[in-house]
Amino acid sequence: MEKISLIGCGRWGTFLGWYAANYRGFGLDMYDIPTSPNFIELKETRKNPYLSLSDNMVLHDNLPAVLKNDAIIISIGCQYFRGLCKELNAYDLKGKKFLLAMKGLEEPGSKIMFDVMREEIDQDIHIAVLAGPGHVQDYMKKVPSCAVIDSDEEETKDFWIKTMQSELIRFYYGSDLIGNQVGAALKNVIGLAAGILDGLEWHGLKGALMARAPIEVGRFIKHMGGNPQTAYGLAHLGDYEATLFSPYSHNRTFGEKFAKGEDFGKLAEGVPTLKAVKAIADKENIDMPICQALYKAIYEKADIKTTLNSIFERNLKKEFDNFC
């Protein structure tokens, strides 16, 4: 295979395309909505704030142009993914391999992206998902990291790992398709909480957040049908440095600015994901005090300090009571 495709020219998607073109040597066909500011910037300047497009990266303003290749990476906002899948289903996709590089849940149904694609595309396609830590800014400085790729098909998982593996990113074979997607989505939610703590200058609470959040997330993963231990893997806990501490994290920055009464103005996937999680937690009576407190603060405009303090007023319990 000499060429692959990319749908979605945002910060992360464009980097993955650049990585495939420059670290793996593939020709890359790239598509985004022609009116997208990201696409317009790349078309006019062949660069964004993080990287410059190489000669083997070709921009297209029509979807069919990137569907001619058999391997396709998708990286768009999770709330727009179902609409894209409906559009994709109008074309012949038989046998094509997709790598979903988004980290979020569809709101309001709390659907993982893998399920959304299976629901909307009634063709013989092969789907894998990508999760784990890593920021474009660090990768462009040649700082190596790890990630995980998962699928319900071993051959598809193996294909994408061997296609993407390099000295910059070490890819692990995932063993929990549901847990890796749910864990990746909820690390964005925990990133919101970390940012709020930064905004309040309650930095000392981040250690407690890191200890308690995977337990809470593990409960949710278990409810969704995954393995709660996946919350301690690359998709969730392994992504905490990049999401809870990094200045590059959109979710952490959103939380920090929210706590200060400022507007972030960029996509933070944790915000709609939080709404999706809250709906399931309420319906199924899942104990998720961190997410419940975040929802009250962000969506119900409750006082932030009072809301966070309410967590400490809960009934006393042993640290590992009802673990997951």
C-alpha positions in Angstrom: 0.0 0.0 0.0 1.4 3.3 -1.0 -1.3 5.8 -0.1 -3.7 6.3 2.8 -6.4 8.9 3.4 -7.3 11.2 6.2 -10.7 12.7 7.0 -10.5 15.7 9.4 -7.8 18.4 9.2 -7.9 19.6 12.8 -4.8 19.7 15.1 -4.7 15.9 15.9 -5.9 14.7 12.5 -3.4 16.7 10.5 -0.6 15.5 12.7 -1.6 11.9 12.2 -1.6 12.5 8.5 1.8 14.2 8.7 3.1 11.3 10.8 1.9 8.7 8.3 3.4 10.7 5.4 6.8 11.6 7.1 7.5 8.8 9.5 5.9 6.0 7.6 6.4 7.2 4.0 2.8 7.0 2.7 1.3 9.3 0.2 -1.6 11.0 2.0 -5.0 12.2 0.6 -6.6 14.7 3.0 -10.2 15.9 3.2 -12.2 18.3 5.3 -15.3 20.4 4.8 -14.1 23.2 2.4 -15.5 25.9 4.7 -13.6 24.5 7.7 -11.1 27.2 9.0 -8.5 24.4 9.5 -8.9 23.3 5.9 -8.8 26.9 4.5 -5.6 27.6 6.5 -3.9 24.5 5.1 -5.0 25.2 1.6 -3.8 28.8 1.6 -0.6 28.3 3.5 0.2 24.5 3.5 0.8 24.8 7.3 -0.9 25.3 10.6 0.5 26.5 13.9 2.1 23.1 14.6 3.5 21.8 11.3 4.0 22.3 7.5 2.5 19.9 5.0 5.1 17.8 3.1 4.9 17.3 -0.7 3.3 13.9 -0.3 0.3 15.3 1.5 -2.5 16.3 -0.9 -5.6 18.3 0.1 -9.0 17.5 -1.4 -12.2 19.4 -1.0 -14.5 16.5 -2.0 -15.1 13.3 -0.1 -14.9 10.8 -3.0 -11.3 11.8 -3.7 -10.1 10.3 -0.4 -12.4 7.2 -0.5 -10.3 5.7 -3.4 -7.7 4.4 -0.9 -8.3 1.3 1.2 -7.0 2.7 4.5 -8.6 5.8 6.0 -7.9 7.6 9.2 -10.8 9.7 10.7 -10.4 12.5 13.2 -13.3 14.8 13.6 -15.5 16.1 16.5 -17.4 13.1 18.0 -20.7 14.9 17.8 -20.4 15.2 14.0 -19.3 11.6 13.4 -22.8 10.1 12.9 -23.5 12.6 10.2 -20.2 11.8 8.4 -21.0 8.1 8.6 -24.4 8.6 7.0 -22.6 10.5 4.2 -20.0 7.8 3.8 -22.5 5.0 3.5 -23.6 6.4 0.2 -20.3 5.3 -1.3 -18.8 1.9 -2.0 -16.7 1.1 1.1 -16.4 -2.6 0.8 -13.2 -4.0 2.4 -11.9 -0.6 3.5 -10.0 -0.2 6.8 -10.8 2.7 9.1 -8.9 4.0 12.1 -11.0 6.2 14.4 -8.8 8.7 16.2 -11.4 10.6 18.2 -11.8 10.4 22.0 -15.4 11.0 23.1 -18.9 9.7 23.5 -21.8 10.7 21.4 -24.3 12.8 23.3 -27.1 12.1 24.3 -26.9 8.3 23.8 -23.4 7.8 25.3 -22.4 5.8 22.2 -18.8 4.9 21.5 -17.6 5.9 18.0 -17.1 2.2 16.9 -20.8 1.5 17.6 -21.9 4.7 15.8 -20.0 3.6 12.6 -21.4 0.1 12.8 -25.0 1.5 13.2 -24.7 3.8 10.2 -22.6 1.9 7.7 -24.2 -1.3 6.5 -21.2 -2.5 4.4 -18.4 -4.9 4.9 -15.8 -2.5 6.5 -13.1 -3.0 9.1 -12.8 -0.6 12.0 -10.0 0.0 14.6 -9.8 2.7 17.2 -6.7 4.7 18.5 -6.3 5.8 22.1 -3.6 6.9 24.4 -1.4 9.9 25.2 0.4 12.3 23.0 0.3 16.0 21.9 1.2 17.4 18.5 3.6 19.9 20.1 5.6 17.2 21.9 5.7 14.9 18.9 7.0 17.7 16.7 9.9 18.0 19.1 10.5 14.3 18.5 9.4 13.4 22.1 8.4 9.7 21.8 5.3 8.2 23.4 3.0 5.2 23.3 -0.6 4.5 22.2 -3.0 1.6 21.9 -5.0 0.4 18.9 -8.0 -1.8 19.3 -10.5 -3.6 17.2 -13.0 -6.5 17.2 -10.9 -8.0 14.4 -7.3 -9.1 15.1 -6.3 -8.7 11.5 -7.5 -5.1 11.4 -5.8 -4.3 14.7 -2.6 -5.9 13.4 -2.8 -4.0 10.1 -3.1 -0.6 11.7 -0.4 -1.2 14.3 2.1 -2.4 11.6 1.0 0.5 9.3 1.6 3.2 12.0 4.4 1.8 14.2 7.7 3.9 14.3 10.4 5.0 16.6 8.3 8.0 17.6 5.1 6.2 18.6 5.1 2.6 20.0 1.6 1.1 19.5 0.3 -1.6 21.8 -2.3 -4.2 20.8 -5.5 -3.4 22.7 -7.6 -6.1 24.4 -10.7 -4.2 25.4 -12.4 -2.4 22.5 -15.2 -0.9 24.8 -13.0 0.0 27.7 -10.3 1.7 25.6 -12.9 3.9 23.9 -14.8 4.7 27.1 -11.5 5.3 29.0 -10.2 7.6 26.3 -13.4 9.6 26.3 -13.6 10.0 30.1 -10.0 11.1 30.4 -11.2 14.3 28.7 -13.8 14.7 31.4 -11.2 14.3 34.1 -9.1 16.8 32.3 -11.9 19.4 32.8 -11.8 18.7 36.6 -8.0 19.1 36.6 -8.3 22.4 34.8 -10.8 23.6 37.3 -8.4 22.8 40.1 -5.7 24.7 38.3 -8.1 27.7 37.9 -8.9 27.6 41.6 -5.2 27.1 42.4 -6.1 23.9 44.3 -3.2 22.1 42.7 -2.7 19.7 45.7 -6.0 18.0 44.9 -4.8 16.7 41.6 -3.1 13.7 43.3 -6.4 12.7 44.9 -8.2 13.3 41.5 -5.7 10.9 39.8 -6.2 8.3 42.5 -10.0 8.4 42.6 -10.9 9.1 39.0 -9.8 5.7 37.5 -12.0 3.9 40.1 -15.0 6.0 39.1 -14.2 5.6 35.4 -13.7 1.8 35.9 -17.3 1.6 37.2 -18.6 3.2 34.0 -16.4 1.0 31.8 -17.8 -2.1 33.5 -21.4 -0.9 33.1 -20.7 -0.3 29.3 -19.4 -3.9 29.0 -15.7 -3.4 29.2 -13.0 -4.4 31.7 -12.7 -1.9 34.6 -8.9 -2.5 34.8 -8.6 -0.8 31.4 -9.0 2.5 33.2 -5.4 2.0 34.4 -4.1 1.5 30.9 -2.8 3.9 28.2 -6.3 5.0 27.0 -7.2 6.5 30.4 -4.6 6.8 33.3 -1.8 6.7 30.8 -3.1 9.8 29.2 -3.3 11.8 32.4 -0.1 13.7 32.0 -1.1 14.9 28.6 -4.6 15.8 29.7 -4.5 16.8 33.4 -1.1 18.7 33.4 -0.1 19.7 29.9 -0.6 23.3 28.8 -1.5 21.9 25.4 -4.6 20.1 26.7 -7.8 21.7 25.4 -9.9 20.0 28.2 -7.6 21.1 31.0 -7.4 24.6 29.6 -11.2 24.8 29.2 -11.6 23.8 32.9 -9.0 26.4 34.0 -10.6 29.2 32.1 -14.1 28.1 33.2 -13.0 28.4 36.9 -11.7 31.9 36.2 -14.9 32.9 34.4 -13.2 33.1 31.0 -14.2 31.6 27.6 -11.9 29.0 26.0 -13.4 29.3 22.5 -12.1 25.9 21.2 -13.4 22.4 21.0 -13.0 20.5 24.4 -14.5 17.0 23.8 -14.9 16.5 27.5 -17.8 18.9 27.7 -20.3 17.0 25.5 -18.9 13.7 26.8 -19.7 14.8 30.4 -23.3 15.4 29.4 -23.5 11.9 27.9 -21.9 10.3 31.0 -24.3 12.1 33.3 -27.3 10.8 31.5 -26.2 7.2 31.8 -25.0 7.5 35.4 -28.3 9.0 36.5 -30.4 6.4 34.6 -28.3 3.4 35.8 -27.5 4.7 39.3 -23.7 4.5 38.7 -21.7 6.2 41.5 -19.7 8.9 39.8 -19.3 11.8 42.2 -16.5 13.6 40.2 -18.6 13.7 37.0 -21.7 14.6 38.9 -20.0 17.6 40.6 -18.5 18.7 37.2 -21.9 18.6 35.6 -23.4 20.8 38.3 -20.6 23.3 37.9 -20.5 23.4 34.1 -24.1 22.8 33.0 -26.1 23.9 36.0 -23.8 26.9 36.8 -23.5 25.8 40.5 -20.9 27.5 42.6 -17.6 25.7 41.8 -16.0 25.7 45.2 -19.3 24.7 47.0 -19.8 21.9 44.4 -16.3 20.5 44.8 -16.5 20.7 48.5 -19.7 18.6 48.4 -17.6 15.6 47.4 -15.9 15.7 50.7 -19.2 15.8 52.6 -20.2 12.3 51.2 -20.6 9.4 53.6 -17.2 8.1 55.0 -16.0 4.9 53.4 -13.0 2.7 52.9 -10.7 3.6 50.0 -11.5 0.5 48.0 -15.1 -0.3 49.0 -17.0 -1.6 46.0 -14.0 -1.3 43.8 -15.4 -0.9 40.3 
